[in-house]
């Protein structure tokens, strides 16, 4: 987790002026929604909880990605988790969390299993149905070689 000095003007309260913890009220750049956030680091984890003020909804992907950039270094892998069902804890219906383990790397799938790194949404939007079908076949073939 990066030091949070750049967010000090939006800090609601801090825990002993710790550089990596505290409660914040931020305006999300992508949507201009007001977000409430609690950042902590302890027990081997960095953690940020995120709620949208007064909208009765979960944070959007664009808001969570923006929050990730505010609280974590660009080279850090950060995750949202879906634990086993019997370990679910839901204290707030519209709160999402970002996590980063301190002492172990988070495994990532090969990028080809996620998509083609050189393919942009704009390129996809311009593709014909035939080109999209061919891309799906290529993706399936490529993924089968990876696994």
LUMRO-665825 format. One record per residue: residue in three letters; x, y, z of N, C-alpha, C, CB in turn. Coordinates in pm, whole numbers, padded with zeros to 5 digits, always signed. Glycine has a CB too. Layout:
// LUMRO-665825
alaXYZXYZXYZXYZ ...
// end
This chain:
// LUMRO-665825
unk+00086-00117+00000+00000+00000+00000+00090+00123+00000-00098+00000+00123 unk+00051+00219-00075+00131+00341-00082+00101+00431+00037+00106+00416-00214 unk+00194+00520+00074+00164+00618+00178+00046+00705+00134+00288+00705+00209 unk-00037+00745+00227-00162+00813+00193-00156+00964+00216-00276+00755+00273 unk-00037+01021+00216-00022+01165+00237-00102+01247+00136+00125+01203+00230 unk-00109+01200+00012-00180+01274-00093-00331+01280-00067-00154+01209-00229 unk-00380+01200+00028-00522+01199+00061-00552+01269+00194-00573+01056+00066 unk-00452+01330+00255-00471+01385+00390-00581+01491+00396-00341+01445+00441 unk-00604+01565+00290-00710+01665+00288-00850+01606+00290-00696+01751+00167 unk-00861+01477+00261-00991+01410+00259-01005+01309+00372-01011+01340+00125 unk-00909+01311+00462-00910+01219+00576-01019+01260+00674-00771+01216+00646 unk-01104+01165+00714-01207+01189+00813-01146+01175+00952-01326+01092+00795 unk-01073+01068+00972-00999+01049+01095-00888+00949+01069-01090+01002+01209 unk-00788+00951+01154-00678+00858+01135-00656+00780+01264-00549+00932+01094 unk-00580+00675+01252-00545+00593+01367-00401+00625+01402-00565+00439+01337 unk-00380+00712+01498-00246+00752+01541-00163+00809+01426-00173+00631+01602 unk-00227+00879+01334-00158+00940+01219-00074+00841+01139-00070+01051+01267 unk-00120+00718+01134-00053+00614+01057-00058+00650+00909-00118+00474+01083 unk+00054+00632+00840+00063+00671+00698-00021+00584+00607+00207+00665+00653 unk-00059+00463+00651-00129+00370+00563-00269+00335+00610-00049+00245+00549 unk-00323+00406+00708-00456+00373+00758-00539+00499+00774-00447+00298+00891 unk-00670+00480+00792-00758+00592+00820-00890+00580+00747-00691+00721+00782 unk-00977+00675+00777-01107+00683+00710-01105+00808+00622-01226+00689+00815 unk-01165+00794+00503-01158+00901+00403-01294+00922+00337-01052+00869+00297 unk-01317+01043+00292-01432+01077+00208-01374+01135+00080-01532+01178+00280 unk-01388+01061-00031-01330+01102-00159-01438+01115-00265-01224+01001-00204 unk-01411+01201-00362-01497+01211-00480-01428+01132-00591-01520+01363-00523 unk-01494+01027-00639-01435+00939-00741-01426+01013-00874-01519+00810-00758 unk-01306+01022-00928-01286+01093-01053-01371+01039-01169-01140+01087-01091 unk-01386+00906-01183-01460+00858-01300-01609+00895-01299-01448+00708-01309 unk-01671+00903-01181-01817+00919-01175-01863+01038-01092-01879+00795-01119 unk-01771+01100-01020-01801+01211-00927-01889+01167-00810-01870+01324-01002 unk-01899+01038-00786-01972+00988-00670-01888+01010-00545-02008+00837-00687 unk-01955+01033-00432-01886+01044-00305-01865+00903-00250-01965+01133-00204 unk-01741+00872-00214-01706+00741-00160-01657+00756-00017-01599+00672-00248 unk-01698+00663+00067-01642+00651+00201-01551+00530+00202-01753+00639+00309 unk-01430+00548+00258-01329+00444+00254-01264+00429+00390-01223+00473+00147 unk-01231+00306+00425-01152+00278+00544-01033+00196+00499-01236+00203+00653 unk-00912+00248+00527-00789+00179+00491-00722+00126+00618-00692+00274+00414 unk-00673+00004+00609-00603-00055+00723-00492-00145+00671-00700-00134+00814 unk-00394-00169+00757-00292-00268+00725-00248-00334+00855-00170-00203+00652 unk-00274-00460+00862-00239-00537+00980-00271-00683+00957-00314-00484+01103 unk-00213-00767+01039-00237-00911+01026-00187-00968+00895-00383-00938+01039 unk-00090-00899+00832-00036-00948+00705-00111-00901+00582-00033-01095+00707 unk-00204-00806+00598-00286-00762+00485-00299-00611+00480-00424-00825+00492 unk-00301-00556+00357-00350-00421+00331-00496-00438+00292-00266-00346+00218 unk-00581-00344+00335-00725-00356+00311-00786-00219+00294-00794-00432+00426 unk-00875-00204+00197-00955-00082+00180-01099-00125+00158-00902+00005+00060 unk-01189-00074+00242-01332-00097+00221-01389+00028+00155-01406-00130+00355 unk-01485+00009+00065-01536+00117-00018-01689+00112-00022-01478+00109-00160 unk-01754+00223+00011-01899+00237-00003-01929+00367-00076-01970+00234+00135 unk-02041+00370-00146-02086+00489-00216-02187+00559-00126-02150+00453-00356 unk-02165+00687-00100-02251+00762-00009-02389+00786-00069-02186+00896+00027 unk-02492+00744+00003-02630+00780-00028-02689+00730-00157-02639+00921-00028 unk-02628+00634-00224-02681+00590-00354-02741+00450-00352-02573+00594-00457 unk-02728+00375-00243-02786+00242-00235-02736+00149-00343-02934+00252-00243 unk-02607+00153-00370-02548+00064-00471-02404+00034-00433-02554+00129-00613 unk-02352-00073-00490-02211-00105-00474-02127-00013-00562-02183-00253-00510 unk-02001+00007-00527-01912+00083-00615-01900+00015-00751-01773+00098-00551 unk-01890+00097-00855-01871+00047-00992-01726+00002-01011-01910+00155-01096 unk-01705-00077-01116-01569-00121-01149-01478-00001-01167-01570-00207-01278 unk-01522+00102-01239-01438+00219-01263-01403+00290-01133-01508+00317-01358 unk-01495+00292-01038-01468+00353-00908-01368+00270-00828-01598+00370-00828 unk-01384+00138-00829-01291+00050-00757-01151+00058-00818-01342-00095-00759 unk-01141+00066-00950-01011+00079-01015-00945+00211-00976-01025+00068-01169 unk-01024+00318-00969-00973+00448-00928-00926+00444-00782-01081+00556-00945 unk-01004+00381-00694-00965+00366-00554-00835+00287-00544-01077+00296-00472 unk-00825+00179-00620-00704+00099-00621-00582+00186-00650-00715-00013-00726 unk-00595+00276-00747-00484+00363-00784-00451+00466-00675-00515+00435-00913 unk-00549+00504-00596-00525+00600-00488-00451+00537-00370-00657+00659-00439 unk-00476+00409-00344-00427+00345-00223-00310+00248-00245-00538+00272-00159 unk-00290+00202-00367-00188+00100-00391-00091+00146-00499-00253-00033-00430 unk+00031+00093-00491+00134+00122-00590+00097+00056-00723+00274+00074-00542 unk+00141+00115-00835+00107+00057-00967+00151-00088-00984+00168+00141-01076 unk+00263-00127-00926+00313-00263-00943+00257-00365-00846+00460-00262-00931 unk+00168-00323-00756+00111-00415-00660-00014-00483-00717+00077-00342-00529 unk-00026-00613-00695-00146-00685-00733-00244-00675-00617-00116-00834-00769 unk-00365-00632-00647-00470-00610-00547-00591-00691-00592-00506-00457-00530 unk-00668-00743-00496-00780-00830-00535-00906-00800-00457-00742-00975-00516 unk-01018-00839-00517-01146-00852-00449-01168-01001-00436-01265-00779-00528 unk-01224-01046-00324-01235-01189-00297-01379-01237-00291-01166-01222-00168 unk-01398-01359-00334-01521-01434-00310-01480-01560-00238-01600-01466-00445 unk-01480-01558-00104-01438-01676-00027-01542-01787-00037-01415-01638+00121 unk-01512-01902+00020-01614-02008+00025-01741-01953+00090-01562-02133+00104 unk-01855-01999+00044-01985-01947+00089-02000-01950+00241-02097-02028+00026 unk-01947-02054+00305-01961-02062+00451-01872-01964+00526-01931-02203+00497 unk-01788-01889+00453-01704-01787+00516-01748-01644+00481-01560-01807+00474 unk-01862-01631+00412-01911-01497+00377-01941-01416+00502-02037-01506+00288 unk-01904-01292+00500-01941-01195+00603-01992-01073+00530-01819-01160+00699 unk-02113-01029+00564-02172-00915+00495-02230-00820+00599-02282-00962+00395 unk-02148-00722+00641-02193-00624+00738-02256-00501+00672-02077-00581+00825 unk-02240-00488+00542-02297-00373+00469-02328-00420+00327-02197-00250+00468 unk-02452-00411+00288-02497-00467+00159-02425-00408+00038-02645-00445+00144 unk-02375-00286+00049-02316-00220-00068-02169-00186-00050-02393-00094-00098 unk-02099-00259+00034-01957-00234+00059-01873-00338-00015-01926-00237+00212 unk-01770-00292-00086-01673-00381-00150-01536-00358-00089-01669-00357-00305 unk-01447-00456-00105-01317-00452-00039-01205-00481-00137-01312-00552+00075 unk-01091-00415-00117-00967-00444-00188-00867-00500-00088-00911-00317-00258 unk-00794-00604-00130-00700-00672-00042-00566-00691-00112-00757-00808+00002 unk-00459-00687-00031-00325-00722-00078-00250-00790+00036-00246-00596-00130 unk-00202-00910+00011-00125-00983+00112+00015-00924+00122-00118-01135+00077 unk+00067-00915+00244+00201-00859+00265+00313-00955+00229+00216-00816+00408 unk+00298-01082+00261+00412-01173+00257+00405-01281+00150+00427-01237+00388 unk+00311-01268+00058+00306-01366-00050+00247-01301-00174+00225-01491-00010 unk+00295-01345-00287+00244-01294-00414+00108-01355-00443+00343-01323-00530 unk+00021-01276-00499-00111-01325-00541-00093-01389-00678-00218-01209-00545 unk-00128-01516-00694-00111-01578-00826-00206-01516-00928-00136-01731-00817 unk-00157-01503-01047-00236-01447-01157-00243-01547-01272-00176-01312-01206 unk-00355-01553-01343-00362-01641-01460-00278-01583-01573-00509-01660-01505 unk-00237-01666-01667-00169-01612-01786-00259-01507-01853-00132-01727-01886 unk-00201-01399-01901-00281-01290-01959-00367-01338-02076-00190-01178-02005 unk-00321-01437-02151-00399-01484-02265-00531-01547-02220-00318-01586-02346 unk-00538-01593-02096-00663-01648-02045-00764-01539-02011-00636-01734-01922 unk-00714-01417-02000-00800-01301-01972-00843-01235-02103-00727-01200-01881 unk-00751-01224-02195-00781-01160-02324-00653-01130-02398-00863-01032-02304 unk-00666-01063-02509-00552-01024-02590-00506-00885-02548-00587-01027-02743 unk-00381-00873-02503-00334-00746-02448-00332-00633-02551-00195-00763-02391 unk-00319-00665-02678-00312-00561-02781-00448-00525-02839-00220-00605-02891 unk-00553-00590-02794-00687-00567-02848-00760-00465-02761-00767-00699-02856 unk-00799-00353-02819-00866-00248-02744-01018-00259-02760-00817-00109-02789 unk-01095-00200-02669-01241-00198-02686-01284-00130-02816-01306-00126-02568 unk-01209-00029-02859-01242+00040-02984-01226-00052-03104-01154+00165-03001 unk-01120-00133-03102-01098-00230-03210-01210-00333-03212-00962-00299-03196 unk-01245-00385-03095-01355-00482-03086-01485-00425-03140-01375-00527-02940 unk-01513-00299-03109-01638-00236-03154-01645-00226-03306-01652-00097-03092 unk-01530-00218-03372-01528-00204-03518-01527-00339-03591-01407-00124-03561 unk-01513-00448-03518-01501-00578-03582-01637-00628-03632-01441-00680-03484 unk-01634-00698-03745-01755-00758-03801-01789-00886-03723-01737-00788-03953 unk-01908-00938-03745-01949-01063-03681-01854-01177-03717-02092-01100-03721 unk-01814-01183-03843-01721-01289-03887-01586-01275-03817-01703-01284-04041 unk-01536-01153-03804-01409-01132-03735-01419-01170-03587-01364-00985-03750 unk-01532-01139-03524-01551-01176-03383-01557-01328-03366-01680-01112-03329 unk-01625-01396-03458-01629-01543-03452-01488-01601-03465-01721-01600-03564 unk-01410-01548-03559-01273-01595-03579-01189-01568-03453-01209-01527-03703 unk-01210-01455-03390-01138-01421-03267-01172-01518-03154-01169-01277-03225 unk-01299-01554-03143-01341-01651-03040-01274-01787-03061-01494-01668-03040 unk-01266-01830-03188-01201-01958-03219-01053-01949-03183-01219-01994-03369 unk-00987-01841-03221-00846-01822-03190-00823-01821-03039-00794-01692-03252 unk-00910-01752-02965-00897-01746-02820-00912-01885-02759-01001-01649-02760 unk-01009-01962-02805-01029-02098-02752-00908-02185-02780-01156-02161-02813 unk-00854-02177-02900-00736-02256-02935-00616-02217-02849-00702-02240-03084 unk-00596-02087-02832-00483-02037-02754-00496-02079-02609-00474-01885-02764 unk-00615-02068-02552-00635-02105-02411-00616-02255-02389-00775-02062-02366 unk-00657-02336-02488-00640-02480-02471-00491-02517-02470-00714-02557-02583 unk-00407-02441-02539-00263-02467-02539-00200-02425-02406-00195-02393-02656 unk-00258-02325-02340-00205-02277-02212-00234-02376-02102-00263-02140-02176 unk-00354-02435-02103-00394-02525-01993-00356-02667-02020-00541-02518-01968 
// end
